[in-house]
Amino acid sequence: MSKVLIIAGDFSETLEVFYPYERLREEGYEPVIAAPTQKRLQFVVHDFEPGYETFTEKLGHGWPADVALADVDPSEYVALVVPGGRAPEYLRNNPDVKRIVAHFFGADAPVAVTCHGPIILAKAGVLAGRTVSGFPEIAPDVEAGGGTYQNSEALVDGALVSARAWNDNGPWFREFIKVLREKAPLA
């Protein structure tokens, strides 16, 4: 079975982890969650509620990481998924995350990223010449990382497919599955 790596951590957005996880399973791919350590992760739910200028955050589901980032051999995976939430704030500084992201971009392999996930790509130095979507407030981070920000529910730039947040899961992953089927079809 073809494996797809999902980089997550504590306070990754629940819907941005589980939607890709289940869609990949539905397609016949094997999703594997990598985190700083192999432990049970705590995800969160971000919601937009009246009276607040930004999203609110509540505890979401817990889920075990399958593998520690340091133990990931990215050549064993056909694609990469980078969810958002608050986890990207600290994951972007992890040297193994940078190593893994660089591998997938160097191989021109399918990469799906959403919400705050693009700040990981910016820190990994892979956005030069790329156009990416994400949560609108990260546009300066994308641009500082050499990329161009575009507000889109499903932006395809070669093998990179990005979106703003969990509200875009359907269009985002529809486009990613197209790229995945083309570049890493199941045998």
Rosetta silent file (secondary structure, phi, psi, omega in degrees, C-alpha in Angstrom):
SEQUENCE: MSKVLIIAGDFSETLEVFYPYERLREEGYEPVIAAPTQKRLQFVVHDFEPGYETFTEKLGHGWPADVALADVDPSEYVALVVPGGRAPEYLRNNPDVKRIVAHFFGADAPVAVTCHGPIILAKAGVLAGRTVSGFPEIAPDVEAGGGTYQNSEALVDGALVSARAWNDNGPWFREFIKVLREKAPLA
SCORE:     score description
SCORE:     0.000 S_00000001
   1 L     0.000  140.502  178.729    0.000    0.000    0.000 S_00000001
   2 L   -78.014  127.513 -176.531    1.255    3.499   -0.809 S_00000001
   3 E   -96.579  142.343  175.709    1.917    5.527    2.325 S_00000001
   4 E  -122.090  127.798 -178.314    1.179    9.247    2.746 S_00000001
   5 E   -87.372  133.232  173.931    2.842   11.138    5.577 S_00000001
   6 E  -116.101  117.622  177.411    0.818   13.576    7.697 S_00000001
   7 E   -87.921  122.177 -178.729    2.912   15.916    9.852 S_00000001
   8 L  -141.068  173.415  177.050    1.021   16.780   13.040 S_00000001
   9 L  -163.250  179.492  174.996    1.565   17.778   16.631 S_00000001
  10 L   -57.197  136.058  178.575   -0.310   18.816   19.707 S_00000001
  11 L    72.099   24.169  162.353   -2.937   21.409   18.783 S_00000001
  12 E   -67.554  152.741 -178.911   -3.157   20.496   15.111 S_00000001
  13 E   -75.558  124.090 -175.491   -6.667   21.282   13.864 S_00000001
  14 H   -49.788  -53.114 -175.895   -8.847   18.170   14.223 S_00000001
  15 H   -67.976  -24.987 -179.935  -10.692   18.511   10.903 S_00000001
  16 H   -83.904  -10.150  172.176   -7.491   19.264    9.001 S_00000001
  17 H   -97.463  -51.722 -172.403   -5.968   16.004   10.226 S_00000001
  18 H   -72.259  -34.794  179.076   -8.946   13.657   10.165 S_00000001
  19 H   -62.244  -52.942  176.247  -10.485   14.716    6.850 S_00000001
  20 H   -59.776  -40.582 -179.205   -7.281   13.995    4.891 S_00000001
  21 H   -55.585  -50.516 -177.268   -6.669   10.869    6.982 S_00000001
  22 H   -73.340  -36.283  177.373  -10.048    9.358    6.113 S_00000001
  23 H   -63.984  -39.611  177.876  -10.051   10.520    2.466 S_00000001
  24 H   -64.147  -42.990  176.662   -6.656    8.890    1.959 S_00000001
  25 H   -60.846  -43.231  179.851   -7.935    5.649    3.471 S_00000001
  26 H   -59.281  -36.423 -179.522  -11.005    5.843    1.247 S_00000001
  27 H   -78.858  -12.896 -179.868   -8.753    6.152   -1.804 S_00000001
  28 L   101.359    5.404  175.806   -6.650    3.146   -0.750 S_00000001
  29 L   -89.083  159.429  178.615   -3.580    5.011    0.525 S_00000001
  30 E  -104.839  106.088  177.158   -2.121    4.410    3.994 S_00000001
  31 E   -76.770  138.269  179.332   -1.983    7.625    6.054 S_00000001
  32 E  -129.195  124.140 -178.907    0.807    7.770    8.636 S_00000001
  33 E   -94.302  122.791  176.872    0.895   10.486   11.296 S_00000001
  34 E  -110.513  139.580 -178.977    4.342   11.752   12.272 S_00000001
  35 E  -142.238  170.878  179.675    4.894   14.019   15.275 S_00000001
  36 L   -52.164  -38.778  174.030    7.846   15.212   17.358 S_00000001
  37 L  -135.926  156.922  178.105    7.465   12.094   19.503 S_00000001
  38 L   -82.262   96.665 -176.820    5.439    8.935   19.134 S_00000001
  39 L  -151.998  177.548  174.267    2.700    9.673   21.666 S_00000001
  40 E   -78.955  122.710 -178.423   -0.992   10.448   21.893 S_00000001
  41 E   -91.678  150.531  174.322   -1.537   13.903   20.370 S_00000001
  42 E  -106.947  114.011  177.428   -4.138   16.430   21.474 S_00000001
  43 E   -92.402  168.050 -179.912   -5.921   18.075   18.536 S_00000001
  44 E  -129.217  163.979  175.590   -8.099   21.204   18.669 S_00000001
  45 E  -115.644  121.959  174.975  -11.241   22.546   17.032 S_00000001
  46 E  -101.036  133.976 -179.476  -11.122   26.048   15.611 S_00000001
  47 E  -139.452  157.588  178.771  -14.447   27.750   15.037 S_00000001
  48 L  -106.889  113.088 -176.145  -15.680   31.163   14.019 S_00000001
  49 L  -118.828  147.675  179.586  -18.157   32.509   16.550 S_00000001
  50 L   -57.897  142.360  175.395  -19.985   35.842   16.649 S_00000001
  51 L    94.079   -7.106  179.978  -18.325   38.586   18.673 S_00000001
  52 L  -114.080  145.375 -178.888  -14.713   37.459   18.141 S_00000001
  53 L   -84.949  -10.236  176.559  -12.226   38.924   15.689 S_00000001
  54 L  -143.035 -176.762 -178.097  -10.527   35.586   15.102 S_00000001
  55 L   -72.623  155.876  172.759  -11.310   31.910   15.567 S_00000001
  56 E   -96.431  162.767 -178.064  -11.899   30.302   18.930 S_00000001
  57 E  -131.677  129.186  177.988  -10.060   27.176   20.029 S_00000001
  58 E  -130.095  156.814  176.667  -11.463   24.215   21.930 S_00000001
  59 E   -64.541  138.903  177.931  -10.020   20.810   22.699 S_00000001
  60 E  -111.764 -149.023 -179.112  -10.701   18.270   19.977 S_00000001
  61 E   -76.266  158.249  167.951   -9.950   14.584   19.647 S_00000001
  62 E  -101.275  152.946 -178.196   -6.821   12.845   20.799 S_00000001
  63 E  -158.478  141.250 -179.229   -4.997   10.518   18.423 S_00000001
  64 E   -78.840  138.641  170.238   -1.754    8.534   18.539 S_00000001
  65 L   -75.343  140.954 -179.688    1.181    9.503   16.359 S_00000001
  66 L   -81.859  -29.892 -173.586    2.417    6.531   14.367 S_00000001
  67 E  -152.970  148.664  174.025    6.049    7.599   14.194 S_00000001
  68 E   -78.865  144.772 -178.977    8.441   10.206   15.589 S_00000001
  69 H   -54.240  -39.699 -178.659    9.668   12.775   13.067 S_00000001
  70 H   -62.740  -23.865 -178.216   13.301   11.792   13.672 S_00000001
  71 H   -94.509    2.471 -177.941   12.474    8.234   12.552 S_00000001
  72 L   -80.246  125.856  168.143   10.781    9.232    9.283 S_00000001
  73 L  -102.619  101.716 -173.067   12.465    8.154    6.066 S_00000001
  74 H   -62.211  -19.164  178.793   10.554   10.350    3.603 S_00000001
  75 H   -68.667  -11.252  178.140   11.519    8.110    0.665 S_00000001
  76 H   -84.878   -1.043 -174.819    9.047    5.541    2.062 S_00000001
  77 L  -122.245  147.894 -178.427    6.110    7.888    1.354 S_00000001
  78 L   -93.727  -15.265 -176.542    4.491    9.007   -1.898 S_00000001
  79 E  -160.082  169.098 -177.875    3.048   12.299   -0.622 S_00000001
  80 E  -132.696  139.214  173.815    2.904   14.719    2.288 S_00000001
  81 E  -122.815  131.012  179.455   -0.001   16.414    4.094 S_00000001
  82 E  -122.881   99.287  177.266    0.599   19.416    6.381 S_00000001
  83 L   -73.928  171.161  177.270   -2.479   20.399    8.435 S_00000001
  84 L  -101.193 -144.685 -170.521   -2.849   23.686   10.272 S_00000001
  85 E    98.245 -159.801  177.844   -3.848   24.649   13.763 S_00000001
  86 L   -88.456  -16.091 -178.225   -1.278   25.954   16.215 S_00000001
  87 H   -54.137  -40.294 -179.531    1.116   23.024   15.761 S_00000001
  88 H   -57.832  -23.856  179.280    2.870   24.614   12.746 S_00000001
  89 H   -59.126  -37.627  179.222    4.067   27.436   15.024 S_00000001
  90 H  -103.023  -27.644  178.980    6.515   25.076   16.713 S_00000001
  91 H   -64.071  -30.674 -177.501    6.827   22.330   14.093 S_00000001
  92 L   -61.966  -21.798 -179.291    8.349   24.811   11.612 S_00000001
  93 L   -92.606   -3.318 -177.947   11.474   25.019   13.790 S_00000001
  94 L   -78.402  122.267 -178.033   11.982   21.244   13.957 S_00000001
  95 H   -60.942  -31.121  178.168   14.998   20.189   11.851 S_00000001
  96 H   -70.349  -35.422  176.014   13.338   16.881   10.948 S_00000001
  97 H   -62.085  -45.875  179.099   10.268   18.699    9.633 S_00000001
  98 H   -60.581  -43.215  178.459   12.524   20.840    7.426 S_00000001
  99 H   -60.628  -45.342 -177.935   14.370   17.707    6.210 S_00000001
 100 H   -66.218  -48.295 -179.611   11.111   15.929    5.402 S_00000001
 101 H   -60.474  -44.409  179.646    9.522   18.900    3.620 S_00000001
 102 H   -59.060  -38.280  178.439   12.697   19.491    1.575 S_00000001
 103 H   -59.841  -50.292 -176.181   12.613   15.863    0.431 S_00000001
 104 H   -64.775  -39.045  177.896    9.061   16.059   -0.904 S_00000001
 105 H   -70.965  -37.063  177.543    9.667   19.346   -2.717 S_00000001
 106 H   -64.965  -31.185  179.416   12.969   18.089   -4.107 S_00000001
 107 L   -89.353   -0.915 -174.873   11.202   15.010   -5.470 S_00000001
 108 L    52.423   40.654  179.800    8.300   17.079   -6.861 S_00000001
 109 L   -86.787  158.620  178.757    6.006   14.786   -4.890 S_00000001
 110 L   -61.601  132.448  177.607    2.399   15.688   -4.027 S_00000001
 111 E  -133.277  128.235  174.767    2.083   18.018   -1.020 S_00000001
 112 E  -112.813  131.431 -178.682   -1.203   19.171    0.538 S_00000001
 113 E  -141.418  144.121 -178.428   -1.081   22.083    2.986 S_00000001
 114 E  -146.012  161.425  172.372   -3.775   24.139    4.677 S_00000001
 115 L    58.204 -116.399  179.389   -4.433   26.895    7.206 S_00000001
 116 L   -89.544   -0.627  179.150   -1.232   27.704    9.149 S_00000001
 117 L   -56.187  -36.007 -179.389    0.640   24.806    7.519 S_00000001
 118 H   -60.617  -18.388  176.997    2.333   27.040    4.921 S_00000001
 119 H   -67.596  -24.889  173.794    4.454   28.633    7.662 S_00000001
 120 H   -67.904  -44.100  179.746    6.241   25.273    7.820 S_00000001
 121 H   -64.163  -39.645  179.130    6.947   25.455    4.087 S_00000001
 122 H   -61.210  -46.285 -178.420    8.169   29.036    4.440 S_00000001
 123 H   -68.788  -28.771  178.395   10.599   28.096    7.214 S_00000001
 124 H   -78.555   -8.097  175.900   11.782   25.056    5.215 S_00000001
 125 L    75.221   30.724 -176.263   12.722   27.394    2.358 S_00000001
 126 L  -111.270    8.791 -174.750   10.642   25.715   -0.361 S_00000001
 127 L   -94.166   -5.676 -178.966    8.267   28.543   -1.361 S_00000001
 128 L   -56.122  124.954  179.742   10.471   30.488   -3.782 S_00000001
 129 L    77.891    4.850 -178.326    8.524   30.875   -7.037 S_00000001
 130 L  -104.968  151.710  171.755    5.450   29.180   -5.567 S_00000001
 131 E  -113.176  132.106 -174.032    1.933   30.467   -5.029 S_00000001
 132 E  -141.064  148.528  173.046    0.185   29.150   -1.943 S_00000001
 133 L  -101.920  175.884  179.373   -3.031   29.672   -0.020 S_00000001
 134 L   166.253 -175.954  176.649   -3.537   29.415    3.724 S_00000001
 135 L   -57.893  128.180 -170.806   -5.197   31.243    6.570 S_00000001
 136 H   -51.811  -32.240 -177.699   -5.201   34.869    5.314 S_00000001
 137 H   -70.274   -8.797  177.845   -3.252   36.203    8.305 S_00000001
 138 H   -94.063    3.516  179.465   -0.183   34.150    7.313 S_00000001
 139 H   -50.623  -44.586  178.419    0.239   35.976    3.981 S_00000001
 140 H   -62.021  -33.252  177.991    3.226   37.966    5.339 S_00000001
 141 H   -67.644  -41.871  177.666    4.897   34.709    6.454 S_00000001
 142 H   -61.053  -47.546 -178.416    4.421   33.193    2.991 S_00000001
 143 H   -66.151  -38.495  176.950    5.865   36.297    1.338 S_00000001
 144 H   -64.628  -26.935  178.065    8.788   36.441    3.801 S_00000001
 145 L   -86.560    5.870  176.136    9.478   32.819    2.833 S_00000001
 146 L    94.343    1.445 -178.794    9.733   33.751   -0.845 S_00000001
 147 L  -100.046  175.938  174.985    6.262   32.688   -1.938 S_00000001
 148 E  -112.845  129.502  179.235    3.202   34.472   -3.243 S_00000001
 149 E   -90.446  137.683  173.702    0.028   34.299   -1.182 S_00000001
 150 L  -137.605  127.735 -179.890   -3.356   33.827   -2.871 S_00000001
 151 L   -75.507  107.226 -174.670   -6.647   33.559   -0.979 S_00000001
 152 L  -150.675  147.809  177.100   -8.160   30.355   -2.398 S_00000001
 153 L   -79.719  -20.264 -179.555  -10.204   27.362   -1.295 S_00000001
 154 L  -162.476   91.831 -176.169   -8.126   25.025   -3.461 S_00000001
 155 E  -103.188  123.165  179.150   -4.982   26.376   -5.083 S_00000001
 156 E  -108.143  122.871  175.823   -2.939   24.029   -7.272 S_00000001
 157 E  -129.386   89.934 -174.430    0.679   24.981   -8.027 S_00000001
 158 L    66.064 -122.906 -179.522    2.261   21.959   -9.670 S_00000001
 159 L   -90.124    0.639 -179.933    2.278   19.156   -7.088 S_00000001
 160 E   -96.784  125.671  178.395    1.437   21.591   -4.252 S_00000001
 161 E  -124.069  124.745 -175.154   -2.232   21.944   -3.294 S_00000001
 162 E  -131.061  161.634 -179.553   -3.180   24.480   -0.619 S_00000001
 163 E  -151.868  170.386 -175.371   -6.267   25.913    1.053 S_00000001
 164 L   -77.598  -43.052 -174.876   -7.302   28.460    3.672 S_00000001
 165 L  -174.471 -175.257 -176.566   -8.670   26.255    6.468 S_00000001
 166 H   -58.025  -25.006  178.701  -10.938   23.318    7.350 S_00000001
 167 H   -61.807  -20.519 -177.786  -13.891   25.101    5.711 S_00000001
 168 H  -101.015   10.985 -174.159  -12.175   24.310    2.384 S_00000001
 169 H   -52.736  -44.978 -178.104  -11.550   20.608    3.049 S_00000001
 170 H   -60.434  -59.410  179.171  -13.817   19.348    0.237 S_00000001
 171 H   -61.336  -40.291 -178.802  -12.424   21.478   -2.621 S_00000001
 172 H   -59.990  -51.768 -175.358   -8.854   21.270   -1.240 S_00000001
 173 H   -78.128  -24.004  172.243   -8.745   17.507   -0.997 S_00000001
 174 H   -58.998  -46.868 -179.563  -10.651   16.958   -4.241 S_00000001
 175 H   -69.239  -37.223  179.029   -7.809   18.761   -6.023 S_00000001
 176 H   -65.339  -41.946  179.411   -5.129   17.008   -3.995 S_00000001
 177 H   -60.579  -37.652  176.235   -6.553   13.565   -4.810 S_00000001
 178 H   -59.590  -47.070  179.469   -6.355   14.452   -8.526 S_00000001
 179 H   -64.356  -43.562 -179.188   -2.661   15.327   -8.145 S_00000001
 180 H   -61.535  -46.003  178.536   -2.027   12.242   -6.007 S_00000001
 181 H   -60.650  -36.758 -178.941   -3.684    9.900   -8.516 S_00000001
 182 H   -74.461  -46.376 -172.872   -1.607   11.395  -11.325 S_00000001
 183 H   -90.865  -22.967 -178.682    1.791   11.538   -9.610 S_00000001
 184 L  -143.034   59.804 -177.152    1.529    8.560   -7.234 S_00000001
 185 L   -64.444  149.600  175.649   -1.156    6.194   -8.536 S_00000001
 186 L   -69.540  143.864 -179.691   -1.925    3.057   -6.587 S_00000001
 187 L   -76.452    0.000    0.000   -0.484   -0.093   -8.113 S_00000001
